[in-house]
Amino acid sequence: MPHAELRTKRLVLRPWRDEDMPAFAALNADPRVMEFFPKTYDAAESAEGMARIRGHFATHGFGLWALQPLEGGPIVGMAGLAVPHFQAHFTPCVEVGWRLASAHWGKGYATEAARAALAFGFERLNLNEIVSFTTVHNLRSRRVMERLGMLHTPDDDFMHPGIPDGHPLRAHVLYRLPRGAFGASQTV
Ligand SMILES: CC(C)(COP(=O)(O)OP(=O)(O)OC[C@H]1O[C@@H](n2cnc3c(N)ncnc32)[C@H](O)[C@@H]1OP(=O)(O)O)[C@@H](O)C(=O)NCCC(=O)NCCS
C-alpha cells in the first residue's frame, strides 16, 4: 500500500524520492541546521539517514515526510512522526519532529507541517499522546512545540541516552500533546 501523503495550505508532506537526495544531504551538511545535533552529516551519512527514514515508513507506515512546497521547487526539509529507538521514561512513544533548510526558517512551514502530522497521528493512527523533545537550548524548536500547544513539565526533562555523559547537548526537554488537547483550532 502506498504511504500517506498529507497536504496543508502551502505544503505537501510526501514520501521521499531518489531525486530529493541532494537537498536532503545539503540540509544535513549545514552547520546552522545541525547546531543542536552532535555533528553534521557527510554524504554517506545522509544516504544512511535516508535509508533509515524509508525503513521507518516501511515498518510503521508513517515517518518523517519530505516537505514539498505546493508552488514547486526542491524540498524545503522534513517533518513528521517517528518512533524513537532509545529507551527513556516516556518510551515507547511517537514523536513529532522537523528539520528545515535555513533559507526557509521564519515562514511557519515547520508548524504548518507538524499540525498535519499531528492530525494524522491522532485521527488516522488513533494515538493517545504525541511527544516532542530537543536539547534544552534549541529555542527555535521549543517555540514550534509551544506554538503547537505542547506542554513542558520540568519533571519530564531527561538525559538523552544516545549522547555521551558530559556532552553539552545531552540535557533534553520533553513536550507532550495529549489527544484531547489537539483541538479544532489546530486544523490546517
Ligand atoms: C526548528 C525549526 C524547524 C524552526 O523553524 P521556524 O521557521 O522557526 O519555525 P516555523 O516554521 O514554525 O516558523 C515560525 C516562524 O515563522 C514566522 N512566520 C512567518 N510567516 C508565517 C506564517 N505564514 N505562518 C506562521 N508563522 C510564520 C513566525 O512568526 C515564526 O517566527 P519567530 O519564531 O521569529 O516568531 C528550524 O529552526 C530548524 O529546522 N532548525 C534546525 C533543525 C532542528 O533543530 N530541528 C529540531 C530538532 S528537535
The ligand as a MOL file (V3000), in Angstrom:
LIG
                    3D

  0  0  0     0  0            999 V3000
M  V30 BEGIN CTAB
M  V30 COUNTS 48 50 0 0 0
M  V30 BEGIN ATOM
M  V30 1 C 13.2910 24.2270 14.4490 0
M  V30 2 C 12.9470 24.8450 13.0910 0
M  V30 3 C 12.1860 23.8440 12.2230 0
M  V30 4 C 12.0550 26.0500 13.3660 0
M  V30 5 O 11.8120 26.7630 12.1630 0
M  V30 6 P 10.9670 28.1110 12.2050 0
M  V30 7 O 10.9390 28.6440 10.8420 0
M  V30 8 O 11.4440 28.9740 13.3230 0
M  V30 9 O 9.5440 27.5690 12.6790 0
M  V30 10 P 8.1920 27.6670 11.8900 0
M  V30 11 O 8.3320 27.0200 10.5710 0
M  V30 12 O 7.0960 27.1830 12.7590 0
M  V30 13 O 8.0610 29.2250 11.6580 0
M  V30 14 C 7.6790 30.0840 12.7060 0
M  V30 15 C 8.2630 31.4240 12.4580 0
M  V30 16 O 7.8320 31.8760 11.1820 0
M  V30 17 C 7.1310 33.1310 11.3150 0
M  V30 18 N 6.1380 33.1580 10.2420 0
M  V30 19 C 6.2540 33.8870 9.1200 0
M  V30 20 N 5.2180 33.6460 8.2880 0
M  V30 21 C 4.4020 32.7640 8.9110 0
M  V30 22 C 3.1860 32.1320 8.5790 0
M  V30 23 N 2.5640 32.3740 7.4010 0
M  V30 24 N 2.6460 31.2500 9.4500 0
M  V30 25 C 3.2420 31.0120 10.6310 0
M  V30 26 N 4.4260 31.5700 11.0100 0
M  V30 27 C 5.0010 32.4290 10.1560 0
M  V30 28 C 6.6450 33.1200 12.7470 0
M  V30 29 O 6.4180 34.4220 13.2290 0
M  V30 30 C 7.8110 32.4450 13.4760 0
M  V30 31 O 8.8810 33.3270 13.6440 0
M  V30 32 P 9.5030 33.6420 15.1190 0
M  V30 33 O 9.8890 32.3370 15.7270 0
M  V30 34 O 10.6700 34.5040 14.7830 0
M  V30 35 O 8.4180 34.2970 15.8500 0
M  V30 36 C 14.2070 25.2910 12.3300 0
M  V30 37 O 14.8790 26.2760 13.0880 0
M  V30 38 C 15.1530 24.1450 12.0490 0
M  V30 39 O 14.9730 23.3930 11.1080 0
M  V30 40 N 16.1970 24.0010 12.9000 0
M  V30 41 C 17.2180 23.0150 12.7010 0
M  V30 42 C 16.7660 21.5950 12.9180 0
M  V30 43 C 16.2830 21.3440 14.3180 0
M  V30 44 O 16.8400 21.8450 15.2880 0
M  V30 45 N 15.2250 20.5330 14.3920 0
M  V30 46 C 14.6080 20.1850 15.6340 0
M  V30 47 C 15.3390 19.1330 16.3320 0
M  V30 48 S 14.4530 18.6190 17.7690 0
M  V30 END ATOM
M  V30 BEGIN BOND
M  V30 1 1 1 2
M  V30 2 1 2 3
M  V30 3 1 2 4
M  V30 4 1 2 36
M  V30 5 1 4 5
M  V30 6 1 5 6
M  V30 7 2 6 7
M  V30 8 1 6 8
M  V30 9 1 6 9
M  V30 10 1 9 10
M  V30 11 2 10 11
M  V30 12 1 10 12
M  V30 13 1 10 13
M  V30 14 1 13 14
M  V30 15 1 14 15
M  V30 16 1 15 16
M  V30 17 1 15 30
M  V30 18 1 16 17
M  V30 19 1 17 18
M  V30 20 1 17 28
M  V30 21 1 18 19
M  V30 22 1 18 27
M  V30 23 2 19 20
M  V30 24 1 20 21
M  V30 25 1 21 22
M  V30 26 2 21 27
M  V30 27 1 22 23
M  V30 28 2 22 24
M  V30 29 1 24 25
M  V30 30 2 25 26
M  V30 31 1 26 27
M  V30 32 1 28 29
M  V30 33 1 28 30
M  V30 34 1 30 31
M  V30 35 1 31 32
M  V30 36 2 32 33
M  V30 37 1 32 34
M  V30 38 1 32 35
M  V30 39 1 36 37
M  V30 40 1 36 38
M  V30 41 2 38 39
M  V30 42 1 38 40
M  V30 43 1 40 41
M  V30 44 1 41 42
M  V30 45 1 42 43
M  V30 46 2 43 44
M  V30 47 1 43 45
M  V30 48 1 45 46
M  V30 49 1 46 47
M  V30 50 1 47 48
M  V30 END BOND
M  V30 END CTAB
M  END
